[in-house]
Amino acid sequence: MTTKPPPSAIPAPAESAERIAYISVNTIPTEEPNDRYRLGYHVWLWMTKHEGTLEDAIKVSGARILIPREEALKIIQDKLREHGVQSSG
């Protein structure tokens, strides 16, 4: 019995909301990589739904961040600002 190789993944365009959200959390230290992915997903939700604050998105993600939440918020805001996304809290 043979297995087929997995389908190749097509990366999101460089300026897409998904890519920007995940890049913004890329340097946040977390207990496990999945925590960072979950955090990126919630940042993306915040960017696309425009509900609540970025700080709320970080809290709701439940990501186990290894630095103070305020520091993570600042890092994410700075990365988003580099890509032209304005955030307030």
mmCIF file as gemmi writes it, N, C-alpha and C atoms, coordinates in Angstrom:
data_model
loop_
_atom_site.group_PDB
_atom_site.id
_atom_site.type_symbol
_atom_site.label_atom_id
_atom_site.label_alt_id
_atom_site.label_comp_id
_atom_site.label_asym_id
_atom_site.label_entity_id
_atom_site.label_seq_id
_atom_site.pdbx_PDB_ins_code
_atom_site.Cartn_x
_atom_site.Cartn_y
_atom_site.Cartn_z
_atom_site.occupancy
_atom_site.B_iso_or_equiv
_atom_site.pdbx_formal_charge
_atom_site.auth_seq_id
_atom_site.auth_asym_id
_atom_site.pdbx_PDB_model_num
ATOM 1 N N . MET Axp A 1 ? 0.845 -1.171 0 1 0 ? 1 A 1
ATOM 2 C CA . MET Axp A 1 ? 0 0 0 1 0 ? 1 A 1
ATOM 3 C C . MET Axp A 1 ? 0.898 1.243 0 1 0 ? 1 A 1
ATOM 4 N N . THR Axp A 2 ? 0.565 2.2 -0.837 1 0 ? 2 A 1
ATOM 5 C CA . THR Axp A 2 ? 1.33 3.437 -0.897 1 0 ? 2 A 1
ATOM 6 C C . THR Axp A 2 ? 0.482 4.589 -0.401 1 0 ? 2 A 1
ATOM 7 N N . THR Axp A 3 ? 1.15 5.607 0.031 1 0 ? 3 A 1
ATOM 8 C CA . THR Axp A 3 ? 0.434 6.812 0.456 1 0 ? 3 A 1
ATOM 9 C C . THR Axp A 3 ? 0.832 7.958 -0.44 1 0 ? 3 A 1
ATOM 10 N N . LYS Axp A 4 ? -0.064 8.845 -0.624 1 0 ? 4 A 1
ATOM 11 C CA . LYS Axp A 4 ? 0.203 10.02 -1.44 1 0 ? 4 A 1
ATOM 12 C C . LYS Axp A 4 ? 0.854 11.079 -0.562 1 0 ? 4 A 1
ATOM 13 N N . PRO Axp A 5 ? 1.695 11.916 -1.149 1 0 ? 5 A 1
ATOM 14 C CA . PRO Axp A 5 ? 2.268 13.013 -0.355 1 0 ? 5 A 1
ATOM 15 C C . PRO Axp A 5 ? 1.168 14.013 -0.005 1 0 ? 5 A 1
ATOM 16 N N . PRO Axp A 6 ? 1.344 14.734 1.092 1 0 ? 6 A 1
ATOM 17 C CA . PRO Axp A 6 ? 0.323 15.717 1.467 1 0 ? 6 A 1
ATOM 18 C C . PRO Axp A 6 ? 0.256 16.822 0.416 1 0 ? 6 A 1
ATOM 19 N N . PRO Axp A 7 ? -0.877 17.46 0.306 1 0 ? 7 A 1
ATOM 20 C CA . PRO Axp A 7 ? -0.976 18.56 -0.652 1 0 ? 7 A 1
ATOM 21 C C . PRO Axp A 7 ? -0.062 19.705 -0.232 1 0 ? 7 A 1
ATOM 22 N N . SER Axp A 8 ? 0.467 20.395 -1.203 1 0 ? 8 A 1
ATOM 23 C CA . SER Axp A 8 ? 1.35 21.509 -0.87 1 0 ? 8 A 1
ATOM 24 C C . SER Axp A 8 ? 0.51 22.686 -0.376 1 0 ? 8 A 1
ATOM 25 N N . ALA Axp A 9 ? 1.07 23.408 0.558 1 0 ? 9 A 1
ATOM 26 C CA . ALA Axp A 9 ? 0.378 24.571 1.112 1 0 ? 9 A 1
ATOM 27 C C . ALA Axp A 9 ? 0.79 25.811 0.335 1 0 ? 9 A 1
ATOM 28 N N . ILE Axp A 10 ? -0.163 26.626 0.027 1 0 ? 10 A 1
ATOM 29 C CA . ILE Axp A 10 ? 0.111 27.879 -0.669 1 0 ? 10 A 1
ATOM 30 C C . ILE Axp A 10 ? 0.121 28.982 0.386 1 0 ? 10 A 1
ATOM 31 N N . PRO Axp A 11 ? 1.264 29.636 0.568 1 0 ? 11 A 1
ATOM 32 C CA . PRO Axp A 11 ? 1.315 30.686 1.595 1 0 ? 11 A 1
ATOM 33 C C . PRO Axp A 11 ? 0.416 31.856 1.232 1 0 ? 11 A 1
ATOM 34 N N . ALA Axp A 12 ? -0.069 32.517 2.261 1 0 ? 12 A 1
ATOM 35 C CA . ALA Axp A 12 ? -0.923 33.695 2.069 1 0 ? 12 A 1
ATOM 36 C C . ALA Axp A 12 ? -0.082 34.819 1.462 1 0 ? 12 A 1
ATOM 37 N N . PRO Axp A 13 ? -0.693 35.688 0.684 1 0 ? 13 A 1
ATOM 38 C CA . PRO Axp A 13 ? 0.047 36.831 0.128 1 0 ? 13 A 1
ATOM 39 C C . PRO Axp A 13 ? 0.678 37.666 1.243 1 0 ? 13 A 1
ATOM 40 N N . ALA Axp A 14 ? 1.798 38.293 0.932 1 0 ? 14 A 1
ATOM 41 C CA . ALA Axp A 14 ? 2.592 39.027 1.934 1 0 ? 14 A 1
ATOM 42 C C . ALA Axp A 14 ? 1.809 40.099 2.68 1 0 ? 14 A 1
ATOM 43 N N . GLU Axp A 15 ? 0.887 40.764 2.037 1 0 ? 15 A 1
ATOM 44 C CA . GLU Axp A 15 ? 0.142 41.848 2.695 1 0 ? 15 A 1
ATOM 45 C C . GLU Axp A 15 ? -1.267 41.442 3.11 1 0 ? 15 A 1
ATOM 46 N N . SER Axp A 16 ? -1.536 40.144 3.203 1 0 ? 16 A 1
ATOM 47 C CA . SER Axp A 16 ? -2.858 39.696 3.634 1 0 ? 16 A 1
ATOM 48 C C . SER Axp A 16 ? -2.983 39.836 5.147 1 0 ? 16 A 1
ATOM 49 N N . ALA Axp A 17 ? -4.197 39.925 5.617 1 0 ? 17 A 1
ATOM 50 C CA . ALA Axp A 17 ? -4.455 40.054 7.055 1 0 ? 17 A 1
ATOM 51 C C . ALA Axp A 17 ? -3.91 38.854 7.813 1 0 ? 17 A 1
ATOM 52 N N . GLU Axp A 18 ? -4.041 37.662 7.234 1 0 ? 18 A 1
ATOM 53 C CA . GLU Axp A 18 ? -3.548 36.458 7.922 1 0 ? 18 A 1
ATOM 54 C C . GLU Axp A 18 ? -2.036 36.542 8.14 1 0 ? 18 A 1
ATOM 55 N N . ARG Axp A 19 ? -1.306 36.882 7.086 1 0 ? 19 A 1
ATOM 56 C CA . ARG Axp A 19 ? 0.146 36.944 7.181 1 0 ? 19 A 1
ATOM 57 C C . ARG Axp A 19 ? 0.58 38.012 8.175 1 0 ? 19 A 1
ATOM 58 N N . ILE Axp A 20 ? -0.039 39.172 8.12 1 0 ? 20 A 1
ATOM 59 C CA . ILE Axp A 20 ? 0.316 40.266 9.034 1 0 ? 20 A 1
ATOM 60 C C . ILE Axp A 20 ? 0.043 39.862 10.48 1 0 ? 20 A 1
ATOM 61 N N . ALA Axp A 21 ? -1.087 39.22 10.738 1 0 ? 21 A 1
ATOM 62 C CA . ALA Axp A 21 ? -1.427 38.807 12.102 1 0 ? 21 A 1
ATOM 63 C C . ALA Axp A 21 ? -0.404 37.824 12.649 1 0 ? 21 A 1
ATOM 64 N N . TYR Axp A 22 ? -0.039 36.822 11.866 1 0 ? 22 A 1
ATOM 65 C CA . TYR Axp A 22 ? 0.901 35.82 12.344 1 0 ? 22 A 1
ATOM 66 C C . TYR Axp A 22 ? 2.322 36.373 12.458 1 0 ? 22 A 1
ATOM 67 N N . ILE Axp A 23 ? 2.702 37.29 11.569 1 0 ? 23 A 1
ATOM 68 C CA . ILE Axp A 23 ? 4.016 37.934 11.682 1 0 ? 23 A 1
ATOM 69 C C . ILE Axp A 23 ? 4.077 38.771 12.954 1 0 ? 23 A 1
ATOM 70 N N . SER Axp A 24 ? 2.969 39.409 13.317 1 0 ? 24 A 1
ATOM 71 C CA . SER Axp A 24 ? 2.962 40.291 14.485 1 0 ? 24 A 1
ATOM 72 C C . SER Axp A 24 ? 3.207 39.542 15.793 1 0 ? 24 A 1
ATOM 73 N N . VAL Axp A 25 ? 2.925 38.246 15.824 1 0 ? 25 A 1
ATOM 74 C CA . VAL Axp A 25 ? 3.119 37.474 17.06 1 0 ? 25 A 1
ATOM 75 C C . VAL Axp A 25 ? 4.314 36.533 16.971 1 0 ? 25 A 1
ATOM 76 N N . ASN Axp A 26 ? 5.024 36.57 15.868 1 0 ? 26 A 1
ATOM 77 C CA . ASN Axp A 26 ? 6.102 35.617 15.608 1 0 ? 26 A 1
ATOM 78 C C . ASN Axp A 26 ? 7.207 35.627 16.664 1 0 ? 26 A 1
ATOM 79 N N . THR Axp A 27 ? 7.486 36.779 17.26 1 0 ? 27 A 1
ATOM 80 C CA . THR Axp A 27 ? 8.581 36.865 18.236 1 0 ? 27 A 1
ATOM 81 C C . THR Axp A 27 ? 8.117 36.775 19.688 1 0 ? 27 A 1
ATOM 82 N N . ILE Axp A 28 ? 6.831 36.582 19.916 1 0 ? 28 A 1
ATOM 83 C CA . ILE Axp A 28 ? 6.304 36.477 21.279 1 0 ? 28 A 1
ATOM 84 C C . ILE Axp A 28 ? 6.672 35.103 21.839 1 0 ? 28 A 1
ATOM 85 N N . PRO Axp A 29 ? 7.399 35.069 22.947 1 0 ? 29 A 1
ATOM 86 C CA . PRO Axp A 29 ? 7.741 33.761 23.526 1 0 ? 29 A 1
ATOM 87 C C . PRO Axp A 29 ? 6.522 33.127 24.211 1 0 ? 29 A 1
ATOM 88 N N . THR Axp A 30 ? 6.252 31.876 23.851 1 0 ? 30 A 1
ATOM 89 C CA . THR Axp A 30 ? 5.119 31.144 24.418 1 0 ? 30 A 1
ATOM 90 C C . THR Axp A 30 ? 5.59 29.777 24.879 1 0 ? 30 A 1
ATOM 91 N N . GLU Axp A 31 ? 4.767 29.122 25.699 1 0 ? 31 A 1
ATOM 92 C CA . GLU Axp A 31 ? 5.133 27.798 26.19 1 0 ? 31 A 1
ATOM 93 C C . GLU Axp A 31 ? 5.271 26.789 25.062 1 0 ? 31 A 1
ATOM 94 N N . GLU Axp A 32 ? 4.362 26.843 24.11 1 0 ? 32 A 1
ATOM 95 C CA . GLU Axp A 32 ? 4.374 25.925 22.978 1 0 ? 32 A 1
ATOM 96 C C . GLU Axp A 32 ? 4.071 26.704 21.706 1 0 ? 32 A 1
ATOM 97 N N . PRO Axp A 33 ? 4.527 26.21 20.552 1 0 ? 33 A 1
ATOM 98 C CA . PRO Axp A 33 ? 4.216 26.906 19.297 1 0 ? 33 A 1
ATOM 99 C C . PRO Axp A 33 ? 2.717 27.071 19.076 1 0 ? 33 A 1
ATOM 100 N N . ASN Axp A 34 ? 1.913 26.124 19.509 1 0 ? 34 A 1
ATOM 101 C CA . ASN Axp A 34 ? 0.473 26.224 19.312 1 0 ? 34 A 1
ATOM 102 C C . ASN Axp A 34 ? -0.105 27.453 20.015 1 0 ? 34 A 1
ATOM 103 N N . ASP Axp A 35 ? 0.479 27.853 21.14 1 0 ? 35 A 1
ATOM 104 C CA . ASP Axp A 35 ? 0.029 29.069 21.823 1 0 ? 35 A 1
ATOM 105 C C . ASP Axp A 35 ? 0.223 30.283 20.92 1 0 ? 35 A 1
ATOM 106 N N . ARG Axp A 36 ? 1.344 30.33 20.203 1 0 ? 36 A 1
ATOM 107 C CA . ARG Axp A 36 ? 1.62 31.439 19.296 1 0 ? 36 A 1
ATOM 108 C C . ARG Axp A 36 ? 0.637 31.421 18.117 1 0 ? 36 A 1
ATOM 109 N N . TYR Axp A 37 ? 0.342 30.232 17.6 1 0 ? 37 A 1
ATOM 110 C CA . TYR Axp A 37 ? -0.629 30.128 16.503 1 0 ? 37 A 1
ATOM 111 C C . TYR Axp A 37 ? -2.004 30.606 16.959 1 0 ? 37 A 1
ATOM 112 N N . ARG Axp A 38 ? -2.39 30.216 18.16 1 0 ? 38 A 1
ATOM 113 C CA . ARG Axp A 38 ? -3.695 30.62 18.697 1 0 ? 38 A 1
ATOM 114 C C . ARG Axp A 38 ? -3.735 32.141 18.891 1 0 ? 38 A 1
ATOM 115 N N . LEU Axp A 39 ? -2.635 32.693 19.372 1 0 ? 39 A 1
ATOM 116 C CA . LEU Axp A 39 ? -2.544 34.14 19.546 1 0 ? 39 A 1
ATOM 117 C C . LEU Axp A 39 ? -2.652 34.841 18.191 1 0 ? 39 A 1
ATOM 118 N N . GLY Axp A 40 ? -1.95 34.328 17.189 1 0 ? 40 A 1
ATOM 119 C CA . GLY Axp A 40 ? -2.021 34.903 15.847 1 0 ? 40 A 1
ATOM 120 C C . GLY Axp A 40 ? -3.427 34.85 15.288 1 0 ? 40 A 1
ATOM 121 N N . TYR Axp A 41 ? -4.119 33.738 15.535 1 0 ? 41 A 1
ATOM 122 C CA . TYR Axp A 41 ? -5.496 33.599 15.061 1 0 ? 41 A 1
ATOM 123 C C . TYR Axp A 41 ? -6.396 34.656 15.692 1 0 ? 41 A 1
ATOM 124 N N . HIS Axp A 42 ? -6.231 34.899 16.983 1 0 ? 42 A 1
ATOM 125 C CA . HIS Axp A 42 ? -7.076 35.891 17.656 1 0 ? 42 A 1
ATOM 126 C C . HIS Axp A 42 ? -6.727 37.314 17.228 1 0 ? 42 A 1
ATOM 127 N N . VAL Axp A 43 ? -5.462 37.568 16.911 1 0 ? 43 A 1
ATOM 128 C CA . VAL Axp A 43 ? -5.096 38.879 16.365 1 0 ? 43 A 1
ATOM 129 C C . VAL Axp A 43 ? -5.757 39.048 14.998 1 0 ? 43 A 1
ATOM 130 N N . TRP Axp A 44 ? -5.739 37.986 14.181 1 0 ? 44 A 1
ATOM 131 C CA . TRP Axp A 44 ? -6.398 38.031 12.875 1 0 ? 44 A 1
ATOM 132 C C . TRP Axp A 44 ? -7.899 38.282 13.039 1 0 ? 44 A 1
ATOM 133 N N . LEU Axp A 45 ? -8.536 37.594 13.993 1 0 ? 45 A 1
ATOM 134 C CA . LEU Axp A 45 ? -9.963 37.834 14.239 1 0 ? 45 A 1
ATOM 135 C C . LEU Axp A 45 ? -10.212 39.293 14.597 1 0 ? 45 A 1
ATOM 136 N N . TRP Axp A 46 ? -9.383 39.825 15.465 1 0 ? 46 A 1
ATOM 137 C CA . TRP Axp A 46 ? -9.518 41.223 15.876 1 0 ? 46 A 1
ATOM 138 C C . TRP Axp A 46 ? -9.369 42.149 14.671 1 0 ? 46 A 1
ATOM 139 N N . MET Axp A 47 ? -8.41 41.843 13.787 1 0 ? 47 A 1
ATOM 140 C CA . MET Axp A 47 ? -8.179 42.675 12.609 1 0 ? 47 A 1
ATOM 141 C C . MET Axp A 47 ? -9.36 42.628 11.645 1 0 ? 47 A 1
ATOM 142 N N . THR Axp A 48 ? -9.98 41.483 11.497 1 0 ? 48 A 1
ATOM 143 C CA . THR Axp A 48 ? -11.04 41.337 10.496 1 0 ? 48 A 1
ATOM 144 C C . THR Axp A 48 ? -12.43 41.663 11.032 1 0 ? 48 A 1
ATOM 145 N N . LYS Axp A 49 ? -12.682 41.391 12.293 1 0 ? 49 A 1
ATOM 146 C CA . LYS Axp A 49 ? -14.013 41.626 12.875 1 0 ? 49 A 1
ATOM 147 C C . LYS Axp A 49 ? -14.164 43.026 13.453 1 0 ? 49 A 1
ATOM 148 N N . HIS Axp A 50 ? -13.04 43.661 13.812 1 0 ? 50 A 1
ATOM 149 C CA . HIS Axp A 50 ? -13.051 45.007 14.395 1 0 ? 50 A 1
ATOM 150 C C . HIS Axp A 50 ? -13.907 45.071 15.655 1 0 ? 50 A 1
ATOM 151 N N . GLU Axp A 51 ? -13.843 44.03 16.468 1 0 ? 51 A 1
ATOM 152 C CA . GLU Axp A 51 ? -14.599 43.988 17.72 1 0 ? 51 A 1
ATOM 153 C C . GLU Axp A 51 ? -13.634 43.977 18.896 1 0 ? 51 A 1
ATOM 154 N N . GLY Axp A 52 ? -13.949 44.742 19.912 1 0 ? 52 A 1
ATOM 155 C CA . GLY Axp A 52 ? -13.126 44.774 21.11 1 0 ? 52 A 1
ATOM 156 C C . GLY Axp A 52 ? -11.8 45.469 20.856 1 0 ? 52 A 1
ATOM 157 N N . THR Axp A 53 ? -10.858 45.194 21.743 1 0 ? 53 A 1
ATOM 158 C CA . THR Axp A 53 ? -9.532 45.789 21.627 1 0 ? 53 A 1
ATOM 159 C C . THR Axp A 53 ? -8.513 44.69 21.367 1 0 ? 53 A 1
ATOM 160 N N . LEU Axp A 54 ? -7.333 45.107 20.982 1 0 ? 54 A 1
ATOM 161 C CA . LEU Axp A 54 ? -6.248 44.15 20.772 1 0 ? 54 A 1
ATOM 162 C C . LEU Axp A 54 ? -5.9 43.468 22.09 1 0 ? 54 A 1
ATOM 163 N N . GLU Axp A 55 ? -5.952 44.218 23.172 1 0 ? 55 A 1
ATOM 164 C CA . GLU Axp A 55 ? -5.691 43.642 24.496 1 0 ? 55 A 1
ATOM 165 C C . GLU Axp A 55 ? -6.704 42.538 24.812 1 0 ? 55 A 1
ATOM 166 N N . ASP Axp A 56 ? -7.966 42.764 24.465 1 0 ? 56 A 1
ATOM 167 C CA . ASP Axp A 56 ? -8.993 41.733 24.662 1 0 ? 56 A 1
ATOM 168 C C . ASP Axp A 56 ? -8.671 40.485 23.844 1 0 ? 56 A 1
ATOM 169 N N . ALA Axp A 57 ? -8.227 40.68 22.611 1 0 ? 57 A 1
ATOM 170 C CA . ALA Axp A 57 ? -7.896 39.548 21.743 1 0 ? 57 A 1
ATOM 171 C C . ALA Axp A 57 ? -6.775 38.711 22.348 1 0 ? 57 A 1
ATOM 172 N N . ILE Axp A 58 ? -5.8 39.374 22.95 1 0 ? 58 A 1
ATOM 173 C CA . ILE Axp A 58 ? -4.689 38.659 23.58 1 0 ? 58 A 1
ATOM 174 C C . ILE Axp A 58 ? -5.197 37.849 24.768 1 0 ? 58 A 1
ATOM 175 N N . LYS Axp A 59 ? -6.057 38.457 25.577 1 0 ? 59 A 1
ATOM 176 C CA . LYS Axp A 59 ? -6.611 37.746 26.736 1 0 ? 59 A 1
ATOM 177 C C . LYS Axp A 59 ? -7.445 36.555 26.316 1 0 ? 59 A 1
ATOM 178 N N . VAL Axp A 60 ? -8.333 36.763 25.356 1 0 ? 60 A 1
ATOM 179 C CA . VAL Axp A 60 ? -9.262 35.725 24.921 1 0 ? 60 A 1
ATOM 180 C C . VAL Axp A 60 ? -8.534 34.551 24.27 1 0 ? 60 A 1
ATOM 181 N N . SER Axp A 61 ? -7.389 34.808 23.673 1 0 ? 61 A 1
ATOM 182 C CA . SER Axp A 61 ? -6.656 33.736 22.988 1 0 ? 61 A 1
ATOM 183 C C . SER Axp A 61 ? -6.28 32.61 23.944 1 0 ? 61 A 1
ATOM 184 N N . GLY Axp A 62 ? -6.049 32.948 25.196 1 0 ? 62 A 1
ATOM 185 C CA . GLY Axp A 62 ? -5.639 31.935 26.16 1 0 ? 62 A 1
ATOM 186 C C . GLY Axp A 62 ? -4.215 31.455 25.946 1 0 ? 62 A 1
ATOM 187 N N . ALA Axp A 63 ? -3.458 32.16 25.119 1 0 ? 63 A 1
ATOM 188 C CA . ALA Axp A 63 ? -2.076 31.779 24.852 1 0 ? 63 A 1
ATOM 189 C C . ALA Axp A 63 ? -1.242 31.931 26.12 1 0 ? 63 A 1
ATOM 190 N N . ARG Axp A 64 ? -0.398 30.947 26.353 1 0 ? 64 A 1
ATOM 191 C CA . ARG Axp A 64 ? 0.481 30.979 27.526 1 0 ? 64 A 1
ATOM 192 C C . ARG Axp A 64 ? 1.753 31.726 27.144 1 0 ? 64 A 1
ATOM 193 N N . ILE Axp A 65 ? 1.685 33.04 27.355 1 0 ? 65 A 1
ATOM 194 C CA . ILE Axp A 65 ? 2.765 33.945 26.98 1 0 ? 65 A 1
ATOM 195 C C . ILE Axp A 65 ? 3.777 34.002 28.126 1 0 ? 65 A 1
ATOM 196 N N . LEU Axp A 66 ? 5.06 33.967 27.776 1 0 ? 66 A 1
ATOM 197 C CA . LEU Axp A 66 ? 6.118 33.921 28.782 1 0 ? 66 A 1
ATOM 198 C C . LEU Axp A 66 ? 6.661 35.292 29.161 1 0 ? 66 A 1
ATOM 199 N N . ILE Axp A 67 ? 6.057 36.342 28.661 1 0 ? 67 A 1
ATOM 200 C CA . ILE Axp A 67 ? 6.426 37.706 29.028 1 0 ? 67 A 1
ATOM 201 C C . ILE Axp A 67 ? 5.163 38.401 29.529 1 0 ? 67 A 1
ATOM 202 N N . PRO Axp A 68 ? 5.308 39.536 30.206 1 0 ? 68 A 1
ATOM 203 C CA . PRO Axp A 68 ? 4.103 40.248 30.662 1 0 ? 68 A 1
ATOM 204 C C . PRO Axp A 68 ? 3.196 40.594 29.479 1 0 ? 68 A 1
ATOM 205 N N . ARG Axp A 69 ? 1.904 40.52 29.714 1 0 ? 69 A 1
ATOM 206 C CA . ARG Axp A 69 ? 0.915 40.775 28.666 1 0 ? 69 A 1
ATOM 207 C C . ARG Axp A 69 ? 1.075 42.173 28.068 1 0 ? 69 A 1
ATOM 208 N N . GLU Axp A 70 ? 1.429 43.155 28.898 1 0 ? 70 A 1
ATOM 209 C CA . GLU Axp A 70 ? 1.609 44.524 28.409 1 0 ? 70 A 1
ATOM 210 C C . GLU Axp A 70 ? 2.766 44.596 27.419 1 0 ? 70 A 1
ATOM 211 N N . GLU Axp A 71 ? 3.826 43.85 27.695 1 0 ? 71 A 1
ATOM 212 C CA . GLU Axp A 71 ? 4.977 43.83 26.794 1 0 ? 71 A 1
ATOM 213 C C . GLU Axp A 71 ? 4.605 43.15 25.47 1 0 ? 71 A 1
ATOM 214 N N . ALA Axp A 72 ? 3.852 42.068 25.548 1 0 ? 72 A 1
ATOM 215 C CA . ALA Axp A 72 ? 3.395 41.382 24.339 1 0 ? 72 A 1
ATOM 216 C C . ALA Axp A 72 ? 2.506 42.312 23.516 1 0 ? 72 A 1
ATOM 217 N N . LEU Axp A 73 ? 1.633 43.057 24.174 1 0 ? 73 A 1
ATOM 218 C CA . LEU Axp A 73 ? 0.753 44.001 23.493 1 0 ? 73 A 1
ATOM 219 C C . LEU Axp A 73 ? 1.575 45.044 22.742 1 0 ? 73 A 1
ATOM 220 N N . LYS Axp A 74 ? 2.598 45.569 23.376 1 0 ? 74 A 1
ATOM 221 C CA . LYS Axp A 74 ? 3.453 46.584 22.74 1 0 ? 74 A 1
ATOM 222 C C . LYS Axp A 74 ? 4.157 46.01 21.519 1 0 ? 74 A 1
ATOM 223 N N . ILE Axp A 75 ? 4.692 44.802 21.642 1 0 ? 75 A 1
ATOM 224 C CA . ILE Axp A 75 ? 5.382 44.16 20.517 1 0 ? 75 A 1
ATOM 225 C C . ILE Axp A 75 ? 4.423 43.969 19.346 1 0 ? 75 A 1
ATOM 226 N N . ILE Axp A 76 ? 3.238 43.462 19.633 1 0 ? 76 A 1
ATOM 227 C CA . ILE Axp A 76 ? 2.253 43.212 18.573 1 0 ? 76 A 1
ATOM 228 C C . ILE Axp A 76 ? 1.82 44.524 17.93 1 0 ? 76 A 1
ATOM 229 N N . GLN Axp A 77 ? 1.566 45.554 18.746 1 0 ? 77 A 1
ATOM 230 C CA . GLN Axp A 77 ? 1.172 46.853 18.2 1 0 ? 77 A 1
ATOM 231 C C . GLN Axp A 77 ? 2.248 47.421 17.284 1 0 ? 77 A 1
ATOM 232 N N . ASP Axp A 78 ? 3.514 47.303 17.703 1 0 ? 78 A 1
ATOM 233 C CA . ASP Axp A 78 ? 4.617 47.812 16.883 1 0 ? 78 A 1
ATOM 234 C C . ASP Axp A 78 ? 4.695 47.081 15.55 1 0 ? 78 A 1
ATOM 235 N N . LYS Axp A 79 ? 4.562 45.756 15.581 1 0 ? 79 A 1
ATOM 236 C CA . LYS Axp A 79 ? 4.613 44.968 14.345 1 0 ? 79 A 1
ATOM 237 C C . LYS Axp A 79 ? 3.439 45.313 13.432 1 0 ? 79 A 1
ATOM 238 N N . LEU Axp A 80 ? 2.25 45.478 14.008 1 0 ? 80 A 1
ATOM 239 C CA . LEU Axp A 80 ? 1.087 45.835 13.206 1 0 ? 80 A 1
ATOM 240 C C . LEU Axp A 80 ? 1.271 47.21 12.578 1 0 ? 80 A 1
ATOM 241 N N . ARG Axp A 81 ? 1.81 48.14 13.36 1 0 ? 81 A 1
ATOM 242 C CA . ARG Axp A 81 ? 2.043 49.496 12.862 1 0 ? 81 A 1
ATOM 243 C C . ARG Axp A 81 ? 3.025 49.478 11.689 1 0 ? 81 A 1
ATOM 244 N N . GLU Axp A 82 ? 4.037 48.611 11.744 1 0 ? 82 A 1
ATOM 245 C CA . GLU Axp A 82 ? 4.994 48.48 10.636 1 0 ? 82 A 1
ATOM 246 C C . GLU Axp A 82 ? 4.288 48.082 9.338 1 0 ? 82 A 1
ATOM 247 N N . HIS Axp A 83 ? 3.183 47.365 9.475 1 0 ? 83 A 1
ATOM 248 C CA . HIS Axp A 83 ? 2.438 46.907 8.3 1 0 ? 83 A 1
ATOM 249 C C . HIS Axp A 83 ? 1.216 47.783 8.019 1 0 ? 83 A 1
ATOM 250 N N . GLY Axp A 84 ? 1.13 48.931 8.666 1 0 ? 84 A 1
ATOM 251 C CA . GLY Axp A 84 ? 0.063 49.885 8.38 1 0 ? 84 A 1
ATOM 252 C C . GLY Axp A 84 ? -1.257 49.614 9.066 1 0 ? 84 A 1
ATOM 253 N N . VAL Axp A 85 ? -1.245 48.766 10.087 1 0 ? 85 A 1
ATOM 254 C CA . VAL Axp A 85 ? -2.474 48.466 10.829 1 0 ? 85 A 1
ATOM 255 C C . VAL Axp A 85 ? -2.453 49.275 12.113 1 0 ? 85 A 1
ATOM 256 N N . GLN Axp A 86 ? -3.443 50.124 12.302 1 0 ? 86 A 1
ATOM 257 C CA . GLN Axp A 86 ? -3.524 50.948 13.508 1 0 ? 86 A 1
ATOM 258 C C . GLN Axp A 86 ? -4.287 50.194 14.581 1 0 ? 86 A 1
ATOM 259 N N . SER Axp A 87 ? -3.771 50.238 15.792 1 0 ? 87 A 1
ATOM 260 C CA . SER Axp A 87 ? -4.446 49.568 16.905 1 0 ? 87 A 1
ATOM 261 C C . SER Axp A 87 ? -4.53 50.526 18.079 1 0 ? 87 A 1
ATOM 262 N N . SER Axp A 88 ? -5.578 50.355 18.83 1 0 ? 88 A 1
ATOM 263 C CA . SER Axp A 88 ? -5.735 51.161 20.053 1 0 ? 88 A 1
ATOM 264 C C . SER Axp A 88 ? -6.067 50.228 21.19 1 0 ? 88 A 1
ATOM 265 N N . GLY Axp A 89 ? -5.031 49.934 21.999 1 0 ? 89 A 1
ATOM 266 C CA . GLY Axp A 89 ? -5.225 49.104 23.17 1 0 ? 89 A 1
ATOM 267 C C . GLY Axp A 89 ? -5.573 47.771 22.888 1 0 ? 89 A 1
